[in-house]
Amino acid sequence: MKCIAVYTNSFELFSDIFEQVINTPLADNEEKVIEGVTVSESGEVPQNYIDKMKTKTEVVVMKVKDSDITILQHRDVFEIFLPEKEKAVIS
């Protein structure tokens, strides 16, 4: 799964920029600022990392309806996990 990290603790702000984040092209380990929020392409993450994080009480787990996108929120970061078939940007 491809991981995009969004560095904010504001769910409202994250929700406002979510679509823009997943539609912004990012190279491996590239960072961009979107509406004042740092967004980073964090590379590939194994499924066992996601499974382990889901068991922690301080982690909020969200699923995007009608897709395989998973979002984890903990501390000041939202991690968006995109399966390979869900390319963030359509060229």
Secondary structure by P-SEA (a helix, b strand, c coil): cbbbbbbcccaaaaaaaaaaaaaccccccbbbbcccbbbbbcccccaaaaaaaaacccbbbbbcccccbbbbbcccbbbbbbccccccccc
